[in-house]
Amino acid sequence: MLFYICAGVAELVDLPAGRQARRTFAVFFVYVLRSQRDGELYIGLTQDVARRLQQHNVGHERTTRARRPFVLVLSERFETREAARAREKYYKSGFGREILKASFSPQDVPGWRNW
């Protein structure tokens, strides 16, 4: 039996005397956002994609504030931070960015305006 929680996945573990406990595992996500204002991509790493998307859209991040609003175009789940960081670095590389741009055109995003 698995329970999903915000910061990761918890599983029930049997303890002596018929007791049970929850053991939590961290889960990491690499996410790609597309700006509805200029169509550009933003790539990041987090443990809570919904919270991060909200932070970007509210303007809590100085680096993305002028490009609001954003829509989520990709989210990938990883069991370790190292694996997620490696994927994030790949997407931020020249080759990774070209693959993302080819996969997600700006016209696919609702509300995108081409100025």
N, C-alpha and C positions, 0 to 999 in steps of 0.2 A: 504494500500500500504506500503510495507516494503522496506527499502534500506539497503544493507549490506555494512558495512565499516570495515576497518581493526581492529579497537580496540573494536568493538562490533556491535550491531544492532541499527539502528536508525529507528524511526517511525515518520510519519507525525502526528502532533497534531493540531487540529483546534483552532484558537485564535479568539478573537472578531474582528468584522469588516471584516470577510472573509479572514483573513490572516492565514497562516500556518507556523509552526515551526517544526524543527526536534528535537526529544528527543532521546538521546543516552543512551543505556544500555550497561554496560560492559558484555562481554562474556569471560569465562575462559575455557581453555582446559588443560586436562591432556594428555600427550603424552608419547609414548613409542618408543624409538629408538633401533635399533639393529646395533651393530658394524659389518661392513663387514670384519674387520680385525680379531677379536677374537670371534665374535658371541654373545658377552655379551649384556645384555639389559641396557638401561639407561632410567630412568623415571623422568619426569619433569612436571612443570606447567607453562603456559604462556597465554598471550592473542593473540599471533600471532605465530601459529605453523610453518609456512613457514619461517619466520624470524629466529626463534630459531633453526630450522634445519640447515639453512645456517650458523648461528653463530657456531654451533657445527662442521660443516664440514669444515669451513674456519680455525678453530683452535682458535677462540676467547675464548673458555672455557678451562682453564688449566686442569681441572679434566678429560676432555674427549679428549684432543688433541692427545694423543698417540694412541687412539683407532679409529681414523678416517679411512675411511668415514663411515657415518651412513645412514640408511634408516629408514623411518617412518613405523612402523608396526601397531600402534594403536593411535587414537586420539579421545577423548571423550569430548563433549561440556557440560558446566555447566553454570547456570545462576548466581551463586554466587561464590565468591572466597572460602568461607567456605566449600561449597559442593565439589569443585574441590580439595581443600587441603585434605579433608577427603578421597577422592578416591585415591589421590597420596600417602597418608600415608598407605592406604590399600595395594596398589600395591608394596610399599616398604617393607611391612611386609613379614615375612617368608611365610605365606600361600598365600598371593597375588603374590609373586614372583614365587612360584611353579605353580600357575594357569597360569601365563604369559608364563613361560618356557614350560609348556605342550601345550599351545595354539600356540606358535610361535617357531617352531624348527629352528635352524640355517640353515639347508639345504633349507628352504623356501626363504631365502634371496639371491637375485642374487649377484654373485660376492663373496660370502662368501668362505673363504679358511680355511680348517681344517689343522692346522700345527701340 
